[in-house]
Amino acid sequence: MSNESIIRSIERCLSYSLQDSSIALRNNCDKPVNIKAIEIEYYIYIHRASAAQSSEKVELGHLRRRVVERISIEQSIEPGSVLNIYFGALKNIENVFAIIEYDDKEYKIRVSQEKQS
């Protein structure tokens, strides 16, 4: 099996859920996964009042800004295990990526959010 197909299979079996102030990263694979880091992409909203001074030419109201944070993990997650990563306020999260190590190379994969029941 090629590295690319192995990475795609890992991508299909990693998932996350949001719990309190943590991101719970779950390994549903049948082998341990070496997680180097995670990246969280989220958005913040800035309310610009009419009195605000700025050199930017923007409309008044809400501005949406994209933020990407990378958190080093350096841990292996065993099959069926969950790794809880404290993140703080969990709002407006768009994507979670895992940076994994496989065959002495690093790969960035998108982690799917678990369906809430």
Buried (B, 14 or more C-beta within 10 A) or exposed (E): EEEEEBBEEBBEBBBBBBEEEBBBBBBBBEEEBBBBBBBBBBEEEEEBEEEEEEEEEEEEEEBEEEEEEEEEBEBBBEEEBBBEBEBEEBEEBEEBBBBBBBEEEEBBBEBBEEEEE
